[in-house]
Structures are given as structure tokens and as C-alpha cells.
Amino acid sequence: MEALSTLLRRYAAGAWRHRWLALAFAWIVCVVGWVGVAFVPNQYESSARLYVDADAVLTPLLHGLALDSSTVTELEVLQNTLLSRPHLDNVIAGTDLDLKTSTAFDRERLRKRLAADIKITPQSRNLFTISYIDVEPKLAYDVVQKLITIFIESATGSNRSEMDNAQRFLVQQIASYEAKLREAEKRRADFRAKYVDLLPGENAGVSRLEQARSQVGTLQGQLQDALARRELLQSQLHTTQPLLVTESEAASGGSPNSLAAAEAHLRELRLRYTEQFPDVVAARRLVAMLKAHPDAAAAPAGGTSGRTRSMPNAVYEQLRIRLVDTEANVASLERQVAAAVADRDRLEALARTEPSLQAEYVNIDRDYNVLRQNYEELLARRESMHIAEAADDKADKVRLRIVDPPQVPRVPVGPNRMLLVSGVLLAGLGAAGGLAVFLMRLDKTFYTTQDLRSLGVPVLGGISLLRPRVPW
């Protein structure tokens, strides 16, 4: 602590010794600094506030129907790209800044200065400020006004440009996918036409081979049922009498001639009716049965001779008709089963010769379905693009409003001359102190007894400064 106090006293003594020179240097520094502050040009700031409002009705209405472009995201992109190189070039070309650049180096340096001096400050989600400071009030106003123009043009034209690019891309992709889809459809149709019997159908999803196998099983079941019905009808026909005795009377003569009576009755009916009349048909069948069974009209039991009259049995006739129909159905089913079995065997033989046919068709069908799905998705996107384009053209989806338009500044915002003058004064005092210390370091004067002791000689004491006595 004592050493520090001694050091401070030494510096204070040295500074006091050179006080007049240090004071003169301080005045020189201050005067030069104040003159420089006086020549610092005034700075003028021009600013504008923009408010961007997204339509609160149209945007939710089109959600999921048209392309949903986030307004907030677009504004953030615009704010971040407003100071891009092309926009800065537009600002330079649209203002008097273009007159201050003569070389590419000057233009690049001007771009960097503009990017650093232009301030885009967001105040809320939809409100932000654009400001610029320059030594010329009119130039500051022109820069801010040009930036607002660029921002509005970008906000209104970026969507349309992006939609045009996207629409051209969609048209190209749709044309490309349409060509691919047609090729896939042709390849799929040719493959199906070549192997139509082994591939599943379009709607049922069952192949012709599976249908043939199912048909064979169905026809075989129907044939078994028909054979069973035929056997049942044959057994019933064998147990049913073809004729029924309708009346019998005693006579002295011999047995009646039933065949002759039936023939006479048939001739009588033919004289009255056509061959297709039911009674004629029945009589003709009776004559045929009597010729086939001559003992059908035998004499009655008991030894008495009499005359009997027989009629055809209707049940027997119906059974015979049903039996004929059943036999025809059996024959038809046998032919169908034979044809179905032959078709099934042919398809099975063809399937054995093409083991990888199903896998190849699955690959072709999968490629076709993927192309068709992508094609339909592109068509849906194109329609959504049309709806979004109509919404942007015919409705104000995004509204830009200039809350505070830029003005030509009248009052400078800088520099802060009082602060600069105070800074120059402090700089002058510091320069004076530094000069005093520097001169003290160059001075060979001993200010304290410690300086003498540092020479290695004994020091008995020190004498303070004695002022000479004034004689008057």
C-alpha cells in the first residue's frame, strides 16, 4: 500500500511539473476534435410501417381444397430476402445512389453499406418497420419508398410467378405420366389378352382356371342330382300300372276286344280333332300300350266272361314324361361336364407351362396402379392450383397496408453532438495525462528520495520545495 502511494505521488509530481505543456496539448486535441465534430454531417432517417393482413374467411374456407400457402411464412421469406442482391440492385438503380458508383468495386461496397444500414424491424406478427439513415433527406426517403414498392410487388407477384412455374411443372409431369400410363395400359392389356384364361378377372378377381374348376364341380354335382332323380323316376315308373280299368259288365260272349275298341275310339277322335289334341294323343298312346301289352284286358277273375274298358293312367304318363326330361337333362349335363373337364385340363396344362405368369402379372399390375395413382394425384393437384389461382386473382387473400408512409425527414437524428463534444473533452484530458506521463518517463529528475536510493548511494534525507521570500 505504501509503495502504491509513493508511486502515485511520484506520478502526480511529474505531471504537475509538465502541467502547462500537457494543458496546451489537451487544448489542441479538444479544438481539433470539436472542429471535426462540427464538420460531421447530419444524418436523416426515413421510415415506414407496413401491416399485412391475411384473409380470415377465405383462407380457412380454401383449406384442404386449394393449395394452402402460409401467409406468415411468405412474409418471413419476403422480409429475409428483401435485402438480397437483386433487390439492392433495384434500389440502387431506382434512386440517386446509382450516380455515386463508377466501378464494380464501388457498387459492391455500396451494396454492403445498404445491407448494413437498412433496418427491417418486426414489431408484431403482421407489423414491421423499414428504416434507412443517410446524410441526404431525400435519398433516405427514396430508398425507403423503393423498398416498399419492391416489397409490394414481390408480395403480389411472387405467388403468381410461383403458381405459373408450378403449373408448367404440373402440365409437364401430367403429360409425361399420361404417356407412361398409356404405355402401361397397353402392356397390361396385351398381357391379359395373351393369358386371359389364367389371369384373374377385372371385377371378380377370379382367374379363368379357377372358374373352370368351380364349373366342373358344379356340373358334376348337378349331374349326380340328375342321375339320382332318373333312378327314382325309373323305380316309380316300374311300380306304376300303365292302364286303369274304368268299367266291367257280364256277357255271354267271349272276352272284349280292348285293342279294337281303342283303335275305333282313336279313329273317331281323329275325325273330330287334330293329331295334337290331348284326347287324340292319349288314345294313340293307349293303342300303343295295348299293342305292347296284349294281356292288359284279360277276363275278370271268377271264370265269368265279360267286357272291360281300360283308360291310360295319368300318373304313369306324367312319370314317363318326367323320366324323358330327366334323361335329356342327364345327357346334357354329361356333355357339359365332359367339355368343362376338357377345358379345365387344358388350362391346368397351360398353367404348368407358365409357372411365373402370376408374378409377372402382379408386377405389371403394380406398376400400372402406381402410375395411375400418381397421375390422378397430379390431376387433383392441378385442379387445386386452379382454385388457388382463382382465389388469388379474384379475392384479396393477402392485404398490404402502409400504416405510416415514408416522409422526407426534416430533423436530423444524428449525430449526437453533445455526446461527441463530451467525448472529445474526455479524449483531450486523457491525451494530456498521457503526455505528462510520457514526458515524466523521459525526464531524468528525481522526484522522491526513493529515486535517489535506487542509485545505490546513501540518502540522509530530503528537502522540500522552498519558495524564495519576496523582499516586499
Residue, then its C-alpha position, 0 to 999 in steps of 0.5 A: m500500500e505504501a509503495l502504491s502511494t509513493l508511486l502515485r505521488r511520484y506520478a502526480a509530481g511529474a505531471w504537475r511539473h509538465r502541467w502547462l505543456a500537457l494543458a496546451f496539448a489537451w487544448i489542441v486535441c479538444v479544438v481539433g476534435w470539436v472542429g471535426v465534430a462540427f464538420v460531421p454531417n447530419q444524418y436523416e432517417s426515413s421510415a415506414r410501417l407496413y401491416v399485412d393482413a391475411d384473409a380470415v374467411l377465405t383462407p380457412l374456407l380454401h383449406g384442404l381444397a386449394l393449395d394452402s400457402s402460409t401467409v406468415t411464412e411468405l412474409e418471413v421469406l419476403q422480409n429475409t430476402l428483401l435485402s438480397r442482391p437483386h433487390l439492392d440492385n433495384v434500389i440502387a438503380g431506382t434512386d440517386l445512389d446509382l450516380k455515386t458508383s463508377t466501378a464494380f468495386d464501388r457498387e459492391r461496397l455500396r451494396k454492403r453499406l445498404a445491407a448494413d444500414i437498412k433496418i427491417t424491424p418486426q414489431s408484431r406478427n403482421l407489423f414491421t418497420i423499414s428504416y434507412i439513415d443517410v446524410e441526404p433527406k431525400l435519398a433516405y426517403d427514396v430508398v425507403q419508398k423503393l423498398i416498399t414498392i419492391f416489397i409490394e410487388s414481390a408480395t403480389g407477384s411472387n405467388r403468381s410467378e410461383m403458381d405459373n412455374a408450378q403449373r408448367f411443372l404440373v402440365q409437364q409431369i401430367a403429360s409425361y405420366e399420361a404417356k407412361l400410363r398409356e404405355a402401361e395400359k397397353r402392356r397390361a392389356d396385351f398381357r391379359a389378352k395373351y393369358v386371359d384364361l389364367l389371369p384373374g378377372e377385372n371385377a371378380g378377381v377370379s382367374r379363368l382356371e379357377q372358374a373352370r374348376s368351380q364349373v366342373g364341380t358344379l356340373q358334376g354335382q348337378l349331374q349326380d342330382a340328375l342321375a339320382r332323380r332318373e333312378l327314382l323316376q325309373s323305380q316309380l315308373h316300374t311300380t306304376q300300372p300303365l292302364l286303369v280299368t274304368e268299367s266291367e259288365a257280364a256277357s255271354g260272349g267271349s272276352p272284349n276286344s280292348l285293342a279294337a275298341a281303342e283303335a275305333h275310339l282313336r279313329e273317331l277322335r281323329l275325325r273330330y280333332t287334330e293329331q295334337f289334341p290331348d284326347v287324340v294323343a292319349a288314345r294313340r298312346l293307349v293303342a300303343m300300350l295295348k299293342a305292347h301289352p296284349d294281356a292288359a284286358a284279360a277276363p275278370a277273375g271268377g271264370t265269368s266272361g265279360r267286357t272291360r274298358s281300360m283308360p291310360n293312367a295319368v300318373y304313369e304318363q306324367l312319370r314317363i314324361r318326367l323320366v324323358d326330361t330327366e334323361a335329356n337333362v342327364a345327357s346334357l349335363e354329361r356333355q357339359v361336364a365332359a367339355a368343362v373337364a376338357d377345358r379345365d385340363r387344358l388350362e391346368a396344362l397351360a398353367r404348368t407351362e407358365p409357372s411365373l405368369q402370376a408374378e409377372y402379372v402382379n408386377i405389371d399390375r403394380d406398376y400400372n396402379v402406381l402410375r395411375q395413382n400418381y397421375e390422378e394425384l397430379l390431376a387433383r393437384r392441378e385442379s387445386m392450383h386452379i382454385a388457388e389461382a382463382a382465389d388469388d386473382k379474384a379475392d384479396k387473400v393477402r392485404l398490404r397496408i402502409v400504416d405510416p408512409p415514408q416522409v422526407p425527414r426534416v430533423p436530423v437524428g444524428p449525430n449526437r453532438m453533445l455526446l461527441v463534444s463530451g467525448v472529445l473533452l474526455a479524449g483531450l484530458g486523457a491525451a494530456g495525462g498521457l503526455a505528462v506521463f510520457l514526458m515524466r518517463l523521459d525526464k531524468t529528475f528525481y522526484t522522491t528520495q526513493d529515486l535517489r536510493s535506487l542509485g545505490v548511494p546513501v540518502l540522509g534525507g530530503i528537502s522540500l520545495l522552498r519558495p524564495r521570500v519576496p523582499w516586499 
